[in-house]
């Protein structure tokens, strides 16, 4: 702990005179505001603070540290932490970027069958469409933690179990206010990268008026296997439409049913999977869920730009998910690298990196726009019958895998 203290509360800054009058025990102060009284520790100072310990946060922090910036990565959960996700590395944006930035993923980080042969698309009454595509597969808990470890080796300080509750930007400094247990603390930095997922606190601090729509994927884990090839990811479209859908994959001795349509499609899931040996009366070993942001139209139209001043949003926090598959690892990695590049370019010039970052991610947004339009075309294909939908889905999913 150290450095000159600039006191903030979640709602406003205090003058030095106010701070003196409100000062509590030595080394700490009480930040008073209309809503709450928070005991805050003296400020730690960094060049860059990254909020969120997923792939995007790890690569952004690692690149900043390698460039010589004193970098802190904050994660609200204890590491290693789990995430609701298929755990597939889908396409070059994920596989190639991880190889370049972290090295080859160790086999013990992946889960049996380790490398999928490809993807099967199931539309009722139509033979499955098969996309042959090498796809590494694992539990996100293991994959993300391996990247966390590589990031730490690069010189990044990682503090887990720290929940960020507010980010304040004033002048050329940012203050990150967090909570760990019952204690509140502040960290100061020149730059902040928000990699804190779909319900990003950094995004809410930066754009409090932004209305975000969400979907809610669910994941259910069962022991055993079904009469479905474990070497493929299986995508099911039981209502002859691109959405709602569900998918099924294997990890070790388990099979996982997941997707944003699991609750809505309960009856269809039971009827469909009975044909492959599934017992609808069986209870899952466990189930969980998450949310995904829907910001494609706002990003494409330009009504939302995921950066302001010295604060940059990446990955899910920025809404940068592929339409169609809703894959997010590749876009998180690419935008994380773009954020680090923008900071490296802006810092020596004394500039804010937001404008540079928004230029850097234009190529990502162009891909999202192309896939978003393709997603809309899929809805039209669905009106032409099951065969047209099946072929359209195959072409669309293959298109997302080929993005490089």
N, C-alpha and C positions, 0 to 999 in steps of 0.2 A: 504494500500500500504506500502511496506517496504522491508527491506532486501538489501543486497549488490547487486548492479545492474551489470549484465553481459549483455552487449549490443549485440544484433544480428540484422541483416537485413534479408529479405527473401532469399538472395543469399549467404551471407557470414558473418563471424564474424568479428567484429572490435577489434583492439587492444585498450588498455586503452588510449594510446597516440592519436590514431585516434578519439576515442570518445570525448576526451577532446577538440580536435580541431573542432569537428563538433557539440559540445554541444549547444543546444538552450536554451529556457527558463528554469528556475529552476524546477527540478523534471521531466523534459522531455528531450528527445533528438531527433534529426533528424537522422534517419537511412538512409544513402545515398547508393544507388547501381546503377547499370547501367540502370535499368528500371524505378525506381520510387523513390520518396522521401516520407517517411512515418513518421508522427508524432506519436511517441510511448510513452506510459506512463511507469512509473517505474514498475518493475516486481513484481507481487504477486507470492508467493512461496507455492507450495502444494506438498504433497507426491505423489498423484495420480490425474491425470486429465483424465476424461472420456469425449470424444467428441461424442455427440448424445444422445437424451433423449427418445429413444424407449425402449422396454422391456429389450433388452440386455444391453443397457447403464445403465438403472435403476438398474438392479440386480447386475451388476458389481460394480457400485458405492456404492450401499448399502452394499455389502459384504466387500468392502475395508474399508468403514467407520466403520462398526461393528468390524473390526479387528484392529481399532485404527489408521488408516491412515487418514491424513488430505486430504479430497477428494473434488474435484470440478467437477461438471457436467456442460458442456457447450452445449447449444442447439441453433441452428441458428434461429429457428422460435420462435415466442411468444407462450408461453404455456397458455392453452392447444392447441396443434397443431394437425392437421389432417394428415392422411396418407392414400394413396390409397391401400386398403387391404380389403379382405372379412370380417375381424374382427372375424373370427372363431378361437377358440382354439382347434386345431386339434390334438388329441392324447395326451398321457401321458407326453411327453416332454414339452408340453405347460400347460396342465391342472394341472398335479401333481406338476410341478416346481413352478407355480404361487401359488398354495395352500401352498407349503412348505415355500416359501420365502416371500410371501405377505399376505397370508391368503385367505379366501374364497372371491371370487369376488362378491361385493354387487350387488343385482339385478338391482338397479338403474344405475349401470355402463353398464349393458347389454341393448340390444334393443329387443323389442317384435319381434319374439316369445321367446326370451331369451335363450332357450335351444332347439337346433334342435334335432329331432328324428334320423336324419341320412342324407344320401346322395343318390340321384338318378342319375343314369348314363343313358343318352339318346343317343342312336345311331339310325339313321333312320331305319325304318322298323322292329325294334326289341323292344319287351317289355322292359320298363326301368328296369335296374338292381338296386336293392335296398340294401344299406348297412345300417343296423340299428346301429347307433353309436351316443351316447349322445355327443352333441357338443355345448358348450356355444358360444353365438354370440353377438357382439356389434359393435358400432362405435369405431374405433381405437382412435379417439380423446379422448373419455371418458375412455377407458381402459388404455391407456398409461398415461393419466394424473393422474388417481388413483394410478398407480405405482410410478409416479413422487412424489406424495404426501407422499407415504410410504417411499420412498427413502430420502426425505427431513427430515422426522421425525427421521430417523436413523442417522442424523448428516451430511448429504451431503449438501454442498453449491451448489445451482443451480442458474445459470445465463442464462436466455433465451435472445433471440434476439441478440446473439453473433455469428457471422459467422467466423469460423476458415478459414484462408487463407493459412496457412503453418505450418508445424511442423518440427522442426530442432532437431536432436539428436547429441550431442557432449559430449564425455566422458560419465559420469554417470548422466548427466542432459539432460532434454528435454525442449525445448522452444516452446510454442504454441502461434502463432501470430494470432490475430483475429481482426475482424472489427465489430464495432457497430455504425451504422449510418455513420458519416464521420470520426469517431475516430478509431485509431488503438491502440492496447494494446498487451502486452506480458505477458504470465504467464509461470512460471518455475515450473517444477516438476521432480521427479525422474523417474516416470513411466507415460506412456500415453496408454489409451485404446481407440482405434478407433472403435466407434459404430455408425458411421455417414453415414451408408447406402450405396446404390448401387454405387453412384458416389463419394465415400469417398475421402475427401481431405487428410486425414491421410494416406490412402493407396497410393495416388498419390505422397505424399511427401516421403514416404518410398520406393516406387517402381516406379519411374517415367517412366521407360522403359516398364512396364507391359502393354500389349495390352489386353483390356477387351472388350468382346462382350456383347451387351445388347439386351433385348427385352423390348417392351413398352406397358405394360398393360394400358387399358383405362377403365374408370368407368362412367356409365350413370345412373342418378337417375330419376325415374318416379313416379308420384303420383298414388295411386290406387293398384290394384292387378290383377292377371291373374288367369286362371283356372289351376294353378299349386299349389300343396300342400305347404303352407307356412312353414310347420314344417320340410321341407327338403331343403338341398342345391341341386340345379339342375345343372348338368354338361352336356353340349351339344357338340357333335362331328359330325357336319353336313357333313363333307367331308370324313367320314369313315376312319379317321386317328386320332392318339392321339393328334396331333396338326396340324393346329390351332384349338382352341376350344373357347367356351365362357361359362360363368356360370350365374346363376340367383339366387338371394336370396332376402328375405324380411327383412326390418328393419322398424318397426312401420307401418306407413301409406304409405310406399314407397316400390317399388321394384327396385332392382339394377341389371343392366346388366353390366358385366365386364369381363375382360380377355385380354390377349395379342393378341387375334384374332378378337377383336371387329371391328376394321377398315377393316380388310381384309374380314371378314365374314358378312359385312353389309347386303347383299342380302339374304344370308342364314338365318341370324338372323330374318329378317323381315318375310320370308316365314315360318320358323319354328314356331315362336311365334304367328303368325296369327292364328294358330290352337288352341291357348290358350287364344284368345281374345285380342291380342296386335294390336294396330293401328299403322302401319308403318309411318303414316303421323304425328304422335304426336312427338313433340319436347321434349327432356328431360328437367327437371327443371334445371339441371346443369350437367356438365360433367367435368372430369379431368383425369389425367393420371400420370404415373411415369415410371421409368425404373427398370429393374432387371438385375443384373450381371450374366453372364454365365461363370463361372470359374470352373465347375465340372471337366473337363478333366485336367486342370492345377493342381488342388488340388489333384486329384487321382494319376496323374503321378508324382507328386512331383516337377514339374517345377515351382510351386508357393507355397511358405510357408507363411502363414499370420502372421508373426512375425519377428522382427529383433531387437536384443538388448533389450532395455527397452520399446519398442513399440509393442503392441499386437493388432491385428485386430479381431473383432468378428462379428457374424451375417452377414448381407448383405455386410458389408464392407470387410469381408473375403471371400465372395462368398458362405457362408454356408447356402444354401437353399436346401430343399428337391427336388431332381428330381421328376418328375411326377406331383405332386401337386403344387410345388414351394411354399410350406408353409415355413415361415421363423421365426415365433415367437418362436417355440420350440427350433430351432437351435440357435437362438440369445440368449435365456435364458441359454441354456446349455454351450455355448461358453463363455458367460459373466461370469458365475460361474467359469469356468475353468481358465479364465484370472485372476480373483480375487485370486483363489487358488494359481496360479503360482506366483503372486506378493507376497502373504503372505509367500510362501516357500522361494522365492529368496531373499527378502529384508534382513532378519536377517543374511543371509550368505554373503551379499555383492555381490550377483550374478545377472546376467541378467536373466530375467524370460522367455525369448523367447524359449529357449530349453525346459524348464519345460512345458510351455504352449503347445508347439507342441506335446509333449508326452501326455498331458492331452486330447487333442482333437483327438487323434488317433481313439478312439472309434466312434466319430462323423464321421470322414472320412471313417471309415469302413462301416458305415450305408449308407453314401452317395454313396459309390462305389457299394454296393449291389443294391440300388435303381436305380442308373445310369444304371447298367447292365439290370435291369428289364425294364427300360424305352426303352432300345434298343430292348429288346425282344418284347415289345408292337408293335414296328414298323413292326416286322416280323408277328405278329398276324394279323395285319391289312391287309396283303396280302392274308389271308385265308378266308376273307369274314366278313360281318357285325356281325354275331353271335359270331365268334371267337374273334373279336375285343371287342365286348360288354363284354364277359366273362373275357377276359384278362384285360380289364380296371377295372372291378369290383375287381378282385383278386389283381391288382396292387394298387388301391386306398385303399383297405382294408389293404394291407401290410404296407402302409405309416401310417395309423391310429394306427396300433398295435405297432409301434416302441416305446420301453420303456427302 
